[in-house]
Amino acid sequence: MHLEDKMTSAISVLSVDMMLAYILLSAFSLSGTSASCGLNSALFISTPQKIEALSGSCLLIPCNFSAKRDYDNNLETFAIWIKDNTNLRNIVFNSDGTVKRYNMNLTGNMKERNCTTQFLNFETEYPKKYYFRIQNREFRATAVCDPVVITVKDSPPSPVINVLGNLKEKESLTVTCSAFTPCPNSPPKLIWNLLKDSNNNLEGNTDGTFTAQIQEIITLTDKHDGYNITCSATYPLNGGKDNKTAEETRTLSVLYSPKNTTASMSPLGLVSADATVNLTCSSRAKPPVRNFTWFKISTGGPLKVFEGDFYSFNVAEGGVYYCEATNDVGNEASSKVKVTMRDRGFASTSFKWGAILGGIFGIIVIICLVILVWRLKSEGQTPPEPQVQTGARVSTEEPVIKTDPEESIHYSEINFYKMRQGPSSERGPQENTVYAEVRASHTQNQEQTADSSTDLYAQVRKPKTGQLT
């Protein structure tokens, strides 16, 4: 048992020692890695850690380097780019011309420690990570701590529209449209609707990249509220054979004082005393109108009479009114409206003249009617028929105007004189008078039917029996 205890104790101590050794080894390994990047690296570059590229477009990699040990600028030094990792077998470009797997050019001056390099036509399938290395006759080093990561896009990003200033009427506003520029040697063409021919400028960024931009300064009015600013960027691709366009739109929201302030009155025209008059004020503004105020023109100046967009009152006297609209930006007054009362004397005079004119018109109408009736009667009269007497006097009278074509009335008077041998003076009382009235009904087709009727009325005067001799 004593031996077993010793063996167990030894195993425990060994396990602890192994764990401690593992911890120390891990710490040493980590510190060694950091030391190999920070302490052991002899070359550092200043460049964006991430760069965006557009497929088919050139790409500029801004680059400046610094050497930790003494570096002789007088010696000819070459720039080298390695893909994926620091393995020298992955070199894709050497400025000495020995390796040029990709279409790249060194644009920087190595004697000025400028290692800026340009891809003439960056493709989607190109690797995404690159390491920079320099070498000359006496110095060789790789910037292991500063890899460059490149992101490739098939379509260009939209330009950015920035506005600088207070979005209020009468204020100056600086509007800038800027676009991502992967290659300053072939920048995008910027166009917008603010100005047809705007000058395109290239602006350098702090990290060495470039941005294409156009800029305009405008003075804001109420018409700019809701105005859409559109900017487009067109990128040449594949050496100018193709191009791609991206577009951006921004809508302005401009504050402005009341505009088109108007005052209207109802009813229109002359108004009677104690009649109700309605005045309405309207305006457009942003922000909306805070309050409307009505004023009446007096000898001492404008007199405030009401607040609100709708003013209704009973007329006691005429006057001139206007309204004023106010918001947080400013105010505006409307045109003036005049309330005119109807004159009472004028009203009675108008009534009198109306009565006179009405009477004259009535008299004229009556005269015209009388003339019309007279003419109708004169045109319809016919001369009477002559009387015929042959021992008996016969007179026939017919109606002057036959109003019914189907009916005619005949009146006849017949005087009979009985011939006696006595003196003529005795014949008067012996006179017999017969009146007859005949009505005949005729059809329009001049045919007599059984229903046609004839009425006969007769009156006979005979001498009294006492007078007969």
C-alpha positions in Angstrom: 0.0 0.0 0.0 2.9 2.4 0.7 4.2 1.8 -2.8 0.9 2.5 -4.4 0.5 5.7 -2.5 3.8 6.9 -3.8 2.9 6.1 -7.4 -0.4 7.9 -7.1 1.3 10.9 -5.7 3.9 10.9 -8.5 1.2 10.7 -11.2 -0.7 13.6 -9.7 2.4 15.7 -9.6 3.2 14.8 -13.3 -0.3 15.8 -14.4 0.0 19.2 -12.7 3.4 19.7 -14.3 2.0 18.8 -17.7 -0.9 21.2 -17.4 1.4 24.0 -16.2 3.7 23.3 -19.1 0.8 23.4 -21.6 -0.4 26.8 -20.2 3.1 28.2 -20.4 3.5 26.9 -23.9 0.3 28.4 -25.1 1.2 31.8 -23.6 4.6 31.7 -25.2 3.0 30.7 -28.5 0.6 33.6 -28.4 3.2 36.1 -27.4 5.5 34.8 -30.1 2.8 35.3 -32.7 2.3 38.9 -31.6 6.0 39.4 -31.5 6.4 38.0 -35.0 3.9 40.6 -36.3 4.8 43.6 -34.2 8.4 43.1 -33.1 9.8 40.9 -35.8 8.1 42.6 -38.9 10.6 44.9 -40.7 8.0 46.4 -43.1 4.8 48.3 -42.5 2.4 49.9 -45.1 -0.2 52.6 -44.8 -3.3 51.6 -46.9 -7.0 51.0 -46.4 -7.5 47.6 -44.8 -10.6 47.1 -46.9 -11.1 48.4 -50.4 -14.1 48.1 -52.7 -13.7 47.3 -56.4 -16.1 47.3 -59.3 -15.8 44.3 -61.6 -14.5 45.5 -65.0 -13.2 48.7 -63.6 -9.6 49.7 -62.7 -8.7 49.8 -59.0 -6.2 52.0 -57.3 -4.6 50.7 -54.0 -3.1 53.7 -52.2 0.1 52.7 -50.4 3.0 54.1 -48.4 5.6 52.0 -46.6 8.1 52.4 -43.8 11.0 50.1 -42.9 11.9 49.4 -39.3 15.6 49.0 -39.9 17.7 51.4 -41.9 16.5 51.6 -45.5 18.6 53.1 -48.3 16.4 55.0 -50.7 19.2 55.3 -53.1 19.1 51.6 -53.9 16.8 50.5 -56.6 13.9 48.8 -54.8 11.1 46.8 -56.3 7.4 46.4 -55.2 5.9 42.9 -54.9 2.4 41.8 -54.3 1.5 38.3 -53.0 -2.0 36.8 -53.0 -3.7 35.0 -50.2 -0.7 34.7 -47.8 3.0 35.5 -47.5 4.2 32.5 -49.4 6.6 33.8 -52.1 5.3 31.1 -54.5 2.0 33.2 -54.6 3.6 36.3 -56.1 1.3 37.9 -58.7 3.2 41.1 -59.5 6.8 42.2 -59.3 7.7 45.7 -60.5 11.0 44.5 -61.9 8.9 42.8 -64.7 9.7 39.3 -63.8 6.2 38.4 -62.6 3.0 39.9 -63.9 0.2 37.4 -63.5 -2.4 40.2 -63.2 -2.6 43.3 -65.2 -1.1 45.7 -62.6 1.1 48.8 -62.6 3.1 50.5 -59.9 2.1 54.2 -60.0 4.0 55.3 -56.8 7.6 56.4 -56.5 9.5 53.8 -54.5 12.3 56.3 -53.6 9.6 58.4 -52.0 8.3 55.3 -50.2 5.1 55.4 -52.2 3.9 51.9 -53.2 0.6 52.9 -54.8 -0.5 50.2 -57.3 -3.2 50.0 -59.8 -5.2 47.1 -61.2 -6.1 48.0 -64.7 -9.1 45.7 -64.9 -10.1 44.1 -61.6 -12.2 40.9 -62.1 -14.6 39.1 -59.8 -12.5 36.0 -59.7 -9.4 37.8 -58.5 -8.2 36.9 -54.9 -9.5 39.0 -52.1 -6.4 39.3 -49.9 -2.9 40.7 -50.8 0.4 41.2 -49.0 3.0 43.8 -50.0 6.7 43.1 -50.1 9.8 45.1 -51.1 13.2 44.0 -51.9 16.5 45.4 -53.2 20.1 44.3 -53.1 20.4 44.7 -49.3 16.8 44.7 -47.9 13.9 42.3 -48.3 10.8 42.3 -46.1 7.0 41.6 -46.2 4.3 43.6 -44.5 2.8 40.6 -42.7 0.8 42.8 -40.3 -1.0 44.8 -43.1 -2.8 42.7 -45.6 -5.1 44.4 -48.0 -8.7 43.0 -48.3 -10.5 43.8 -51.5 -14.3 43.4 -52.0 -15.6 43.1 -55.5 -19.1 44.2 -56.7 -20.8 43.6 -60.0 -22.8 46.8 -59.8 -21.8 50.2 -58.6 -23.2 51.6 -55.4 -25.6 54.5 -55.5 -24.1 58.0 -55.2 -24.7 59.9 -52.0 -26.6 63.2 -51.9 -25.7 65.5 -49.0 -27.3 68.8 -48.1 -25.7 71.4 -45.9 -27.7 74.3 -44.5 -31.1 75.2 -43.0 -34.0 73.8 -45.0 -36.0 77.1 -44.8 -37.0 79.5 -47.5 -34.6 82.3 -48.4 -31.7 80.2 -46.9 -28.7 79.1 -49.0 -28.3 75.4 -49.3 -25.2 73.5 -50.4 -26.1 70.3 -52.3 -23.3 67.8 -53.0 -23.5 64.5 -54.9 -20.6 62.2 -54.4 -19.8 58.8 -55.9 -17.5 55.9 -55.0 -14.4 56.1 -57.2 -12.3 52.9 -57.3 -10.1 54.3 -60.0 -9.3 58.1 -60.3 -7.9 57.6 -63.8 -11.3 56.6 -65.0 -13.8 58.3 -62.7 -17.6 58.1 -63.0 -19.5 60.8 -64.7 -22.0 62.6 -62.4 -25.2 64.2 -63.7 -28.1 65.6 -61.8 -31.2 67.7 -62.4 -30.1 70.8 -60.5 -27.8 71.9 -63.4 -27.2 70.3 -66.8 -23.5 70.9 -67.0 -22.0 70.6 -63.6 -18.2 70.4 -63.2 -17.1 66.9 -61.9 -14.4 67.1 -59.3 -12.1 64.5 -57.7 -11.7 64.9 -54.0 -8.9 63.0 -52.2 -9.8 61.2 -49.0 -7.6 60.9 -45.9 -6.9 57.2 -46.6 -5.6 57.9 -50.1 -8.8 57.0 -52.0 -10.7 59.4 -54.2 -14.3 60.5 -54.5 -16.0 62.0 -57.5 -18.5 64.8 -56.7 -20.5 67.7 -58.0 -21.8 70.6 -55.9 -24.3 73.4 -56.2 -25.5 76.2 -54.0 -29.2 77.1 -54.2 -31.4 79.6 -52.5 -34.5 77.9 -51.2 -38.1 78.9 -51.9 -41.4 77.4 -51.2 -41.2 75.7 -54.6 -38.3 73.6 -53.4 -40.5 71.9 -50.9 -41.1 68.4 -52.2 -38.5 68.8 -54.9 -36.7 65.7 -55.9 -33.0 66.0 -56.5 -31.8 63.1 -58.7 -28.1 62.3 -59.2 -26.7 59.6 -61.4 -23.1 58.2 -61.7 -22.0 56.4 -64.8 -18.9 54.1 -64.6 -16.8 53.2 -67.7 -15.9 49.5 -67.7 -13.6 47.2 -69.7 -11.5 50.1 -71.0 -14.5 52.2 -71.9 -16.3 49.6 -74.0 -19.1 49.2 -71.5 -20.6 51.2 -68.6 -22.9 50.9 -65.7 -25.0 53.6 -64.0 -26.3 54.0 -60.5 -28.8 56.7 -59.4 -30.0 58.3 -56.2 -32.9 60.6 -55.4 -33.5 62.8 -52.4 -36.6 64.8 -51.6 -36.3 68.2 -50.0 -38.6 69.3 -47.2 -38.5 73.1 -47.0 -40.2 75.3 -44.4 -41.8 78.4 -45.7 -44.1 81.2 -44.6 -47.8 81.4 -45.6 -48.3 81.8 -49.4 -51.4 82.6 -51.6 -53.3 84.0 -48.7 -56.8 85.0 -49.9 -59.9 86.5 -48.3 -63.4 85.8 -49.8 -66.8 87.1 -48.9 -70.3 85.6 -49.1 -72.8 86.8 -50.3 -71.2 88.9 -53.0 -72.4 92.3 -54.0 -74.5 94.8 -52.0 -75.8 93.7 -48.6 -78.7 94.9 -46.6 -78.5 96.2 -43.1 -78.5 93.5 -40.4 -77.7 90.9 -43.1 -75.1 88.2 -42.2 -71.8 88.4 -44.0 -69.3 85.5 -44.0 -65.6 86.1 -44.5 -63.2 83.2 -45.2 -59.4 83.3 -45.1 -57.2 80.6 -46.7 -53.5 80.0 -47.1 -50.8 77.4 -47.6 -47.8 77.1 -45.4 -45.2 74.8 -43.9 -45.5 74.3 -41.1 -49.3 74.9 -41.3 -50.8 78.2 -40.4 -50.8 78.7 -36.6 -53.5 81.4 -36.6 -55.6 83.7 -38.8 -56.3 87.3 -37.8 -59.0 89.6 -39.3 -58.5 93.4 -39.6 -60.8 96.2 -40.5 -59.4 99.4 -42.1 -60.2 102.4 -40.0 -59.0 106.0 -40.0 -56.5 105.2 -37.3 -55.1 102.2 -39.2 -55.9 98.5 -39.3 -58.1 97.4 -36.4 -58.1 93.8 -35.2 -61.6 92.5 -35.1 -61.4 88.7 -35.1 -59.1 85.6 -34.9 -59.9 82.5 -36.9 -60.2 81.6 -40.6 -64.0 82.1 -40.7 -65.5 85.4 -39.6 -69.3 85.8 -39.6 -71.1 89.0 -38.5 -74.2 91.0 -39.0 -73.7 94.1 -41.1 -74.2 97.4 -39.3 -72.1 99.5 -41.6 -69.9 98.9 -44.6 -66.1 98.6 -44.4 -62.9 97.1 -45.8 -61.5 93.9 -44.3 -58.4 91.7 -44.8 -56.9 88.7 -43.0 -53.3 87.7 -42.0 -52.0 84.2 -41.8 -49.1 83.4 -39.5 -46.9 80.3 -38.9 -43.4 79.7 -37.3 -41.6 81.0 -40.4 -43.5 84.2 -41.1 -46.8 85.8 -42.1 -48.6 87.1 -45.1 -51.6 89.4 -45.5 -54.4 88.8 -48.0 -55.9 91.2 -50.5 -58.7 93.5 -49.2 -62.4 92.8 -49.5 -65.0 95.6 -49.3 -68.4 95.1 -47.6 -70.9 97.6 -49.2 -74.3 98.2 -47.8 -77.4 98.7 -49.9 -78.7 102.3 -49.6 -82.3 102.5 -48.3 -83.2 105.6 -50.3 -81.8 103.9 -53.3 -84.0 100.9 -52.6 -87.2 103.0 -52.4 -86.3 104.9 -55.6 -85.6 101.6 -57.3 -89.0 100.4 -56.1 -90.7 103.5 -57.5 -89.0 103.3 -60.8 -89.9 99.6 -61.0 -93.6 100.4 -60.4 -93.6 103.1 -63.1 -91.9 100.9 -65.6 -94.3 98.0 -64.7 -97.3 100.3 -65.3 -96.0 101.5 -68.6 -95.4 97.9 -69.7 -98.9 96.9 -68.7 -100.5 99.8 -70.7 -98.5 98.8 -73.7 -99.7 95.2 -73.4 -103.4 96.2 -73.1 -103.1 98.5 -76.2 -101.6 95.7 -78.1 -104.4 93.3 -77.1 -107.1 95.8 -78.1 -105.5 96.4 -81.5 -105.2 92.6 -82.0 -108.9 92.0 -81.2 -110.0 94.9 -83.4 -108.0 93.6 -86.4 -109.4 90.1 -85.9 -113.0 91.4 -85.9 -112.5 93.6 -88.9 -111.0 90.8 -90.9 -113.9 88.4 -90.1 -117.0 90.7 -90.9 -119.0 90.3 -94.2 -121.6 92.7 -95.7 -125.3 92.0 -95.0 -127.5 90.4 -97.6 -130.1 92.7 -99.3 -133.8 92.4 -98.3 -136.2 91.1 -100.9 -139.9 92.1 -100.7 -142.5 90.7 -103.2 -145.8 91.4 -101.6 -144.1 90.0 -98.5 -141.0 91.3 -96.8 -138.3 88.7 -96.3 -135.1 89.4 -94.4 -132.5 86.8 -93.8 -129.6 87.2 -91.3 -126.7 84.9 -91.1 -124.0 84.9 -88.5 -120.9 86.9 -89.4 -118.4 84.4 -88.1 -119.2 80.7 -88.1 -117.3 79.2 -85.2 -118.7 75.7 -85.7 -118.2 74.2 -89.1 -120.8 71.6 -88.3 -123.6 73.9 -87.3 -125.3 76.9 -88.9 -128.3 78.9 -87.7 -130.7 80.7 -90.1 -133.1 83.3 -88.9 -135.9 84.5 -91.2 -138.6 87.0 -90.8 -141.6 86.8 -93.1 -144.4 89.4 -93.2 -147.7 88.3 -94.7 -150.1 90.9 -95.8 -153.6 89.7 -96.4 -154.9 91.4 -99.5 -158.2 92.9 -98.7 -160.4 95.2 -100.7 -160.8 97.7 -97.9 -158.8 100.8 -97.5 -155.2 100.4 -96.8 -155.4 102.1 -93.4 -157.3 99.1 -92.1 -154.6 96.7 -93.0 -152.2 97.4 -90.2 -153.9 95.4 -87.5 -154.4 92.6 -89.9 -150.7 92.1 -90.3 -149.4 88.6 -89.7 -145.7 88.1 -88.7 -143.9 84.8 -88.8 -140.4 84.3 -87.3 -138.5 81.2 -88.2 -135.2 79.9 -86.9 -133.6 77.0 -88.6 -130.6 75.1 -87.4 -128.9 72.7 -89.6 -126.1 70.4 -88.6 -123.6 69.4 -91.3 -120.8 67.0 -91.2 -117.4 67.9 -92.4 -117.7 65.6 -95.4 -120.9 67.3 -96.4 -123.0 64.2 -95.9 -126.4 64.4 -94.3 -127.2 61.6 -91.9 -130.3 60.5 -90.2 -129.2 62.0 -87.0 -128.8 65.5 -88.5 -131.3 67.7 -86.9 -133.2 70.8 -88.1 -134.9 73.0 -85.6 -137.7 75.3 -86.6 -139.0 78.1 -84.5 -142.0 80.2 -85.7 -143.9 83.0 -84.4 -147.1 84.1 -86.1 -149.0 87.2 -85.6 -152.6 87.1 -86.6 -155.2 89.8 -86.4 -157.5 89.7 -83.5 -160.9 88.3 -84.1 -162.6 91.5 -83.1 -160.8 93.4 -85.8 -161.9 91.2 -88.6 -164.6 92.6 -90.8 
